[in-house]
Amino acid sequence: MAWTQNSKFSAASAAQYDDLGWSIARSGDTIVVGAIGDDTNAASAGAAYVFVKTAGVWTLQQKLFPSTSYWFGFFGWDVSIDGDTIVVGSSAWFAAEVGAYVFTRTGAVWTEQQKLVPADFLIDPGTFGHSVSVEGDTVAIGAYVTAGGGSVYIFTRAGAIWSEGQKLAGSVVSAFGYFGESVHLSGDWLAISAPLDDSIVTQEGSVFAFKVAAGIWTEQQKLITSDAAVGDRLCFRSDSNNNALALNGTVLVAGCERASTAIGGAAYVFSLSGGVWTEQQKLLQSVRAGDGAFTEKFGRAVATDGTRVAIGAGETELAAWAPDVPGAVYVYSNSGGIWSADALLFPTRVDPLIGGGVYNTDGSLSLAGSELLVGGYGDDAAHAASCGAVYYFTLENNPTMMRLPMAGLYIDEVRGIKHT
């Protein structure tokens, strides 16, 4: 068994610097992909693409726009999907522009159901919509620069109407802790990052675990890594989306590309047992494909399906690509409570590098069983610089393999690299 790049896809309408692949979310055979640089309605107003998979092929179903587009509104900064409901966030700073947009599907057509804005948005907009997560009739929306270190707003749906509920804050979080920079719902749990939190040392970062009971969300635990150090900034989203927080059932993954105790970055896996989250393992690069330098950014993006973990290393180099930086994805699997590296994946290099590079793992990841989707918002996709693309990897039984000049590595003909 080895991972193989099955395909790479984009959209014909994706233009120069649209950044398709900035964010990705999946539910079943449907994905939503953010393209924050789309200029269709206004400069960098943004858009989101919905693709559906049929017989292993991803095709465009619809391109989404908000009911009102704004200059540099960056619609698509974060996306989330559950069944026939999509939530698209933005990264606007001005009160009149903040919001998260809910779309619903009837048949094969997506329609905006409601724009969500908090009651206090005129007083404290705080980048509301920078992070979003939907599950069932619940949406969590982060606003990481509100007063008090950041906030997360909960909205719930009754019929076709969404109503604002709780406004969450961490029990102990620094004044500029960025609480809410990333959010992730899974079952009764909600994980919220605070990457600039100073609980132990300066900006080591933390993750807050909230649980819902009878419709009320309460903080259960604050997660700090066992070797937290100054400037680690756990789950920090850096200068791009790169969602470094993932939650699926009893597995929580927190990326730490700046980890002071690991050259090139790290990722931490926490597991849930008896209502308590415990650090299970710190993951490091088992094989360094590049020069092992800090700029590899291992932990910049993470995803998990509960049995596997995918970790992006957004600035990993491969000698054959020099001076371009394709990025890489490491895949780990769990056996008996131990996470071990299965694969190291690079994208194919088949398109002219109009923009001077393919930064495939600066975007987000989506992992489900034997399928992995990787956002490549810097990809030229053969028709425009940085229009963006999505890479689709699948776990195959018998791919054609050939040896790389690196100990312990094999690579198939489409650059799916397997660690052995």
N, C-alpha and C positions, 0 to 999 in steps of 0.2 A: 504494500500500500504506500502510495506517495502522492503528494499534492502536485497538481498540474494546472497551469493557467489554461482554462477552457476557452475563454474569450476576453475581449476588451470591447467595451461599447461606449458610445457617447450619443449625442443628438445632433442632427443636421443643423438645427437652429443655434447650437452653441457657438458663440462668437469669441473673438479674441478677448482674453482676460475675463471670461465669464466665470471661471473657477467651478465648473461642474465637478462635483465630487467633494466639495468642501465638507459636506455632512451626508451621512447615509443612515437609514433605518430600514428594517425589514419586518414584515409580518407575512408568514406563509410564502406565497409566490409573488408578492408585491413588494417593491422597494420604493422609497422616496429619497431623492437626491437633491441636495441644496446646490444652487448656483448663484452665489451672492453678488457676483459682478455683472449679472445680466442687465443690459441697458435698454431693454425693449420699451419700458414705460418711463424710465428716468435713469440718469447716470447711477450705476451700481444700486439700483432699486432692488434687484434680485429676483429670483424665480426658483421654483422647485419642479423637478421632473418626476413623474411616476412611471416606473417600468414594471411590466409583468412578465413572468416566465412561463413559456409554453414549450413543452418538449425540449427543455434544456436551453432554450433561447430567450434572451431578454429583449423585449421590444417596448417602445415608448407607448404608453397609454394616454398620457395627458401632461401638458405643461401647465403648472399652476402659478397664478399671480394673486396678490391680495386685492381686496376690493378698492383699496387706495394705496398707490405706490408713492414712495418718497425718494428724493435724491439721497443717495448713500444710506438708504434704509437697511440694506443688507438682508433682505428677506431670504430665508434659507440658511441663516447662520447656524441654526440647529433644527433638526427635524425628528419626528417620532411618529410611529404608526402602530395601530392595533386593529386588525381586521379591516373594517371599512371606515375607519376614522384616522385622519392625519392631522397632526399639529405642526405648524411651521412657525419658528421663532425668528426674530430679527435682532439686530444689534444697534438700534437707534438710541440716541442719547437725549433727544428732545421730547418733552412731555406729550406734545401733540402727535408724535410719531410712534410712541411705544406701543407694543401689542404682540400678541400671539394669535395665530389664525387657525381655526378649526375647519377642516374640509371633511365631507362625508361622501361616500360613493353609493350611487344607485345604479345597478347594472354595471356599465363601464364608464360612467360619467361622474366626475368629482365636482362638487359644488361647495362654495364657502358657506359654512353653517353659521359661524359667529366669529367676530373679532373679540378677543378677550383682553380687557384692560382692568387693572386694579382700581379700587375706589379711591385710593390716595395717589393716583398717578400724577396729578397736577402738583402735588406737594413734594413727592419723592420718587421720580420716575425710575432712577437707578438701573438703567439698562434692562428693564423688564422685558423678557422674551429672549434673552441671551442664551438660556438653556431651557429645554422643554422635554417632558416625558408624559406619555399617555398610556393608560391601561384601563380598559373598560370605559366607565363613565367618570374617570378621574384624570385630571391633568395637573401636573406640578410644573411651575414656571419659576425660574430663577431670576433674581434681580440683585446682582452681587455687590453693587455699590450703594445700596440704600443705607440710611443712617443706622448705626449700631453694628456695622460689619457685614451687612447683606441680609437678604430675605428670600424666602420661597413662598409663593402663593399657591393655594390649592383651589381648584375649580371643580365642581361636580355637575353632571348633566342629569336632568330630569326631562324625559321626552326629547325635545330638540333644543332645550334651553340650558345654557351653561350659567351657573351662578357662583360667585366668589364665596369661598369658605374661609378657612384659616389662613393666617399669615404666620409662617414659621420663622423662628430665629433660633440660633444655637444658644444653649444655656450659658456657655462660656466661649466667646469667640472674640478675637481682637477687633479693634475699631475699624481696621482696614483688612479684615480677614478674608474678604471675597467669598463669604458664605453664600452658596447658591450658584457659583460659577458653573458647576455641573450638577445635574439631577438625574436620578434613575429610579423608576418605579418597578417593583417586581412583587406581585402578590400583596401581602400586608405590609411590605417594607418599602421605605424610600431612603435612598442614599443621597447625601448632599455633601459636596466638597467645600472645603474652606482652605484653599491652597496657601494663603498668606497668613494663616493663623499662627500665633506666637505662644501657644500653650506651654511648651517646654523651652524652646530656644527660638531665636528670631526666624520667622517664616519657615518653620519646618512643615507646616501644613497638617490638615486633619480631615477626617470624613465623619459626618454625623449620620447615625442610623436612627430613623424614625419608624414607628409602627402605628398602624391604624387599628382601632377597636371601637365599635359602635359609632363609626364616622368621625372619630376624634384622633388626630395624629399627635403622638407624644414622643419626645426624644427618649431613646432607650440606651444609647451608648455613643461615646465619642471615640473614634478609632485613631490611634497614633502609632506609627511604626515603631518597632522595637529598637531600631538604631537611628531614630530621627536626629538629624543634624542641621546646623544653621544653613538656611537657604535651600533646603531640599524642595520646598514648594510642592508637596504631594498633590497630584492631580492637576497641576497648573496647566492651563490651556495655551500658554506661550503666545506666539504671534500668529497663530492660526487656530482653526477649530479644534483639531486633534483631541477629541473627547477622551480623556485619560481616566475615566471612571466607568465601570461596568458592573452591573448587578444582575444575577440570574439565579433565582431560587435561593440556595444556601451558599452561593459563591459570590464574593465581591472582589473585584480587582481594581487596584489603585496604581496607576502609572506614576513614575517619578523620574523623568528624564534628566533632572538635575541632581539626582542622588549623590550626595557628597561622599558616600562610602562605596561607590561603585563607578569605575571608569566607564563612561558611555551610558549610564543610566540604569534603572532597575524597575521592577514592578512587584507589588506585594499582593499576595492572595490571602484573603480572610475567609474563614468558613463559619457557618452558623450551626450551633448545636445547643439544644436546650434553651433557646432564646438569647444566647450569648455569642457575640462575634469574637473570634480569636484569630490572630495572625497565624496562618498555616505555613507559609513559605515565602521567601524572598527569591524572585526569579532574576537571574542575570543572563547575559548572552553566553550560551554554551560554546558557540563558535563565533569568532569575530570575522565577519566578511570583509570589513574595512580595516582601518589602521588601529582600531580600538580606542580612538580618541573620544573625548567628551562630545564632540559634534555628531556622534552617531545618533544621539537622542533616543536611545532605547527606552521605551515606556511613554513615548509621546502620545500614542493612541493605544487603546486596549479594547478588547471585546471578549465575551465568554458566552458559551451556551450551557454552562454548568459542568460539562465534562472536558471541554477543551478551552484553552485560552490563546488568543492571538494578541501579539504585542508588536506595535509598529516602531521602527527605528528610522525616523524620517530623514536622516542625513547620512545614512550608510552608503559608502562608496564600494564599487567593484572595480578592480584594476582595469578590466577590459573596457569600462565605460569612461575612464578618465578623460577630461576633467569633470564630466557630468555626474550628478549625484541622484541615483534612482530611488533611494530609500529601500527598505526591506521590511518583511514581516516574519516574525518568529512564531511558530505554533507549538504549544505545549499540550500534553494530555495527562490525565490523572490516572494513576494506578495505585490502589491501596493507600490513598492519601498523600502520595508523592507525585509532584508535577515534574515531568521530564520533557526535554525538547524533542520534538518530532521532525520539525522541518524549518528551513530557512528559505524564504521565498523572495524572488526578485521578479519584476515585470519583464515582459518581452521588450526587445528593442527593435521595433519594425518600422517606426515612424520617424521622419526627419525631425530633429530637435530644434524646431523653429525658435523656441523661446530659450534655448540653451540648457535644458534640463528637464527631467521627469521627477517631480517630487511626489512620489505616489503615496507615501505613508504620512505625509503631513496632514492628510485628510482623515476621515473616520473609517472604522472597520465594522463589519457585520459578520458574525460567525453563527452558523446554524448547522450542526451535525457535520456532514461531509462537504459543506459549501462555505466559502469565504469570499466576501466582497470587500474590495479595497478602493477607497476614493483616491483618485489621482488628479487633484484639481490643477496641478501644474502641467499636466500632459497636453501635448500639442494635438493629439488625435488626428494627425495627418492633414488638418485643414485650417487651423488657426492656433497661434501661440497661446498657451495656457487656457484654451477653451475648456479643457478638463475631460476626464474619462473615468470609467469604473472598470476595475479588473475583477474577473470572476474566476476563482480557483475552485477546483473540485478534488476530492480525494479519490484517486484512481487505483485500480488493482495492479495493472501491469504497464506503467508508462515506460517508454524507451529511455534508458539512462546512459549517461556518459560521464566519465570522471573529470573533475575539475582539478587544477593544480593546487588543491588545498587539502590537507590531511583530513580524512574522514568525511569528505563531502562528495556527493554525486549530484549531477544536474541533468534534468531531462531536456528534451529539445525545445521546450518553451520556457525554460528558465525556472521551473519549479525545483528548488534545491532541497534535497533530503539529507538530513544529518543521520549518519549511521555509526 
